[in-house]
Amino acid sequence: MRAATLVRLALAGSRTDVARVVLTALSALLATLAGLAALTVLAIRTPAATPENPDRLSEQYHNALLSEPGLRGGTTFALLMLMVPVLALAGQCARLGAPARDRRLAAIRLAGATPGQVTRLAVLETGLAALLGTFAGLGVYLVGRELLHRPDARGQLALPTDVMPSSGAVTAVVLGLPVVAALVTALMLRTVTTSPLGVSRKAARERGPRPWAGYLIGLGVVSFAAVRPMYNRFDGNTVVLDRLVPLMFAVSALAAMIGVVIGTGWISYHCGKLMRRYARRPPALLAAGRLMADPWAGSRTFAALLAALIFGGGAAVQRAYFATKDQLDREQSQRAGAAEVSDSFYLSTMDLVDVAVAVAILIAAGGLIVALVEGIVARRRAYAALVATGVPRATLSRSVAWQALAPAVPAILLALTVGTLLGRGLVAEVSAGGGSTMTCEATAALCADPATSGQYTRIVHFPEVHRAVPVPLEHLAWLGAGGLVAVLVTVVVGLLFLRVSTALDELRTT
C-alpha cells in the first residue's frame, strides 16, 4: 500500500473520526505549549556573579520565579506537570469512536489490506493528528511570544519572551510528541487482531486486579521521605545533590503516582464486588457488573485527575510549611523585640501553583467527559437493548452515576492521602531561632550615643523552636471537593448522551 493511500485512508472516516482527530490535535497543541514554556524557562541565562549582583539574578524579569536561578527548576517542574493531564486527555480522545473505527479497519482488511498495513493505518492517524497539533502549538507559541513581549517602565518583563529554546529542543518537542503518540498507539494495538470479520482482542483475565499497586505507593512514599535525609547527609557533594537527589525525587513521585492510578483498578473491582454483595436496587447491581467486568476503566478514566490531585496534595503541604514558617519567624521577631518581618513571596508562589493545579483538574475533567461519553457510545447497543426490554432510562442513568462515583470517591481520597504523605516526607517540621540579638530599650538618640547606649542595651537569647507542619485539612477538602465536582459534571454531561444512545434505532448498531 502506497504512502499516499495510507494517508488518505487515515484521514477518512465519519464525524466521530473527525472529532477524534480534532481532539487529539488539541491535546497535542496544549502539550506542546506546556513543553515549550518549560524549555523557555530553562533557556534563561544566569549571569556571572558580580559585586552588584552576588546572587546572579536575571534582573530583566520582575518575577522572582524567573529571576532567581534556584526557583526556575520548580517552575519548570510545575509546567511539565501540566503535560500529564494533557497527555491523559490525548489518550482518552484516541479511544473516541473505537467501535466505528474497528468496523472501518475490518472493512479495509476485507478489501485486501494486511494486518500490518491496518496497524500502520491506525498509528498514522494518531501521528498525523498529533503532528497537526504540535505545529499549531508551535505557531501559537511564536505568536504569543511576540504579543506578550511588553517591557514595563523599568524595562523588566513579566514572561521570558526575550529568550528562545534551542532549535534542537523545539524540534524534539514538535516532532517527538507525535512519535510518542504513534508508539503508544502501536503498543495499545499489540493485543488487537484485525480480520475481515471484525476486530478482536485478547480476553481479559477473569480474576480481579491484585493489590500490587500498594507496593508502588509504599516505595514512592518511603523513597520520597528519604530525599531530605540524603540531601542533608551529602550536603556539599555536588555530584549527589545535582544528579542522584533529583533522580530519586522524580522516580519516587512517579512510582507513587503510577501506584495510585493502577490501584484505582483494584478499587473499582472491589467496589463492584461489595455493591454486588450488598446492593438491592437495579442501578447499583448494573454498575457493579460493569465495574467487575472492566475494572481498569477506572484507571484509564481517572488517571489525569488523580495525578493532579496528588500534585495538589503535595502543594497543599508545602503551602502549610511556608505559612507555619512565616508565623514562626514573626513570633521570633516579637521575642527579639524587632519589627515583624513577613515574607509573603513563597505564599504568593504557592498561589501560582494552586492555579496550575486548578488548570490541571479542569483539563482532567475534559478527559473524564470524553472517557464517559466514549463508554456510553461504545455500549449504546446494550443500553438500547435494556431499554427495549423495559428497563427505565432513569435506572440506566443512576447506574452510570454509580459506576463513576463508586470508585471515584475512594480513589480521590487515596490520591490526596498519597500527595499529603509525599509532601510531609519533605517538610514535616519547621525550625527557627537558636540565637541571640542585641536590643536597645530607649529612644533612638540614647541608643545612638555610645556613652549611654550601654545602659539601655541588653542581649536577648531565644531558643531554637521546632514546630510540626499541620495537615492542611481545609485545603485538602477543597481539592477533594473540586475533584468530586469534576466527576459530577462529567456524569451530568454523559447522561445527556445516554438518552440519545438508548434510542431503539441503536439496536441495529453492530
ZIPEZI-V241320 format. One record per backbone hydrogen bond with DSSP energy under -1.0 kcal/mol. CO is the residue of the C=O (numbers start at 1). NH is the residue of the N-H. If there is no record, write none. Layout:
((CO | NH) (CO | NH))
This chain:
((2 | 6) (3 | 7) (4 | 8) (5 | 9) (6 | 10) (7 | 11) (14 | 18) (15 | 19) (16 | 20) (17 | 21) (18 | 22) (19 | 23) (20 | 24) (21 | 25) (22 | 26) (23 | 27) (24 | 28) (25 | 29) (26 | 30) (27 | 31) (28 | 32) (29 | 33) (30 | 34) (31 | 35) (32 | 36) (33 | 37) (34 | 38) (35 | 39) (36 | 40) (37 | 41) (38 | 42) (39 | 43) (41 | 44) (53 | 50) (53 | 56) (57 | 59) (58 | 61) (60 | 157) (63 | 66) (63 | 67) (64 | 68) (67 | 58) (68 | 71) (71 | 75) (72 | 76) (73 | 77) (74 | 78) (75 | 79) (76 | 80) (77 | 81) (78 | 82) (80 | 83) (81 | 84) (82 | 86) (83 | 87) (84 | 88) (85 | 89) (86 | 90) (87 | 91) (88 | 92) (89 | 93) (90 | 94) (93 | 96) (95 | 98) (97 | 101) (98 | 102) (99 | 103) (100 | 104) (101 | 105) (102 | 106) (103 | 107) (104 | 108) (105 | 109) (106 | 110) (107 | 111) (108 | 113) (109 | 112) (114 | 118) (115 | 119) (116 | 120) (117 | 121) (118 | 122) (119 | 123) (120 | 124) (121 | 125) (122 | 126) (123 | 127) (124 | 128) (125 | 129) (126 | 130) (127 | 131) (128 | 132) (129 | 133) (130 | 134) (131 | 135) (132 | 136) (133 | 137) (134 | 138) (135 | 139) (136 | 140) (137 | 141) (138 | 142) (139 | 143) (140 | 144) (141 | 145) (142 | 146) (143 | 147) (144 | 148) (148 | 150) (152 | 155) (156 | 152) (157 | 62) (159 | 161) (166 | 170) (167 | 171) (168 | 172) (169 | 173) (170 | 174) (171 | 175) (172 | 176) (173 | 177) (175 | 179) (176 | 180) (177 | 181) (178 | 182) (179 | 183) (180 | 184) (181 | 185) (182 | 186) (183 | 187) (184 | 188) (185 | 189) (187 | 190) (189 | 192) (191 | 202) (193 | 200) (195 | 198) (198 | 195) (200 | 193) (210 | 212) (211 | 214) (212 | 215) (212 | 216) (213 | 217) (214 | 218) (215 | 219) (216 | 220) (217 | 221) (218 | 222) (219 | 223) (220 | 224) (221 | 225) (222 | 226) (224 | 227) (226 | 230) (227 | 231) (228 | 232) (229 | 233) (230 | 234) (234 | 237) (236 | 238) (237 | 241) (238 | 242) (239 | 243) (240 | 245) (243 | 247) (244 | 248) (245 | 249) (246 | 250) (247 | 251) (248 | 252) (249 | 253) (250 | 254) (251 | 255) (252 | 256) (253 | 257) (254 | 258) (255 | 259) (256 | 260) (257 | 261) (258 | 262) (259 | 263) (262 | 265) (263 | 267) (264 | 268) (265 | 269) (266 | 270) (267 | 271) (268 | 272) (269 | 273) (270 | 274) (271 | 275) (272 | 276) (273 | 277) (274 | 278) (275 | 279) (281 | 285) (282 | 286) (283 | 287) (284 | 288) (285 | 289) (286 | 290) (287 | 291) (288 | 292) (289 | 293) (290 | 294) (294 | 297) (295 | 298) (296 | 300) (297 | 301) (298 | 302) (302 | 306) (303 | 307) (304 | 308) (305 | 309) (306 | 310) (307 | 311) (308 | 312) (309 | 313) (310 | 314) (311 | 315) (312 | 316) (313 | 317) (314 | 318) (315 | 319) (316 | 320) (317 | 321) (318 | 322) (319 | 323) (320 | 324) (321 | 325) (322 | 326) (323 | 327) (324 | 328) (325 | 329) (326 | 330) (327 | 331) (328 | 332) (329 | 333) (330 | 334) (331 | 335) (332 | 336) (333 | 338) (344 | 348) (345 | 349) (346 | 350) (347 | 351) (348 | 352) (349 | 353) (350 | 354) (351 | 355) (352 | 356) (353 | 357) (354 | 358) (355 | 359) (356 | 360) (357 | 361) (358 | 362) (359 | 363) (360 | 364) (361 | 365) (362 | 366) (363 | 367) (364 | 368) (365 | 369) (366 | 370) (367 | 371) (368 | 372) (369 | 373) (370 | 374) (371 | 375) (372 | 376) (373 | 377) (374 | 378) (375 | 379) (377 | 380) (379 | 383) (380 | 384) (381 | 385) (382 | 386) (383 | 387) (384 | 388) (385 | 389) (386 | 391) (387 | 390) (392 | 396) (393 | 397) (394 | 398) (395 | 399) (396 | 400) (397 | 401) (398 | 402) (399 | 403) (400 | 404) (401 | 405) (402 | 406) (405 | 409) (407 | 411) (408 | 412) (409 | 413) (410 | 414) (411 | 415) (412 | 416) (413 | 417) (414 | 418) (415 | 419) (416 | 420) (417 | 421) (418 | 422) (419 | 423) (420 | 424) (421 | 425) (423 | 427) (428 | 469) (430 | 467) (432 | 465) (435 | 462) (437 | 460) (439 | 458) (440 | 442) (443 | 447) (444 | 448) (445 | 449) (449 | 453) (456 | 441) (458 | 439) (460 | 437) (462 | 435) (465 | 432) (467 | 430) (471 | 473) (472 | 476) (473 | 477) (474 | 478) (475 | 479) (476 | 480) (477 | 481) (478 | 482) (479 | 483) (480 | 484) (481 | 485) (482 | 486) (483 | 487) (484 | 488) (485 | 489) (486 | 490) (487 | 491) (488 | 492) (489 | 493) (490 | 494) (491 | 495) (492 | 496) (494 | 498) (495 | 499) (497 | 501) (500 | 503) (503 | 506) (504 | 507) (505 | 508) (506 | 509))
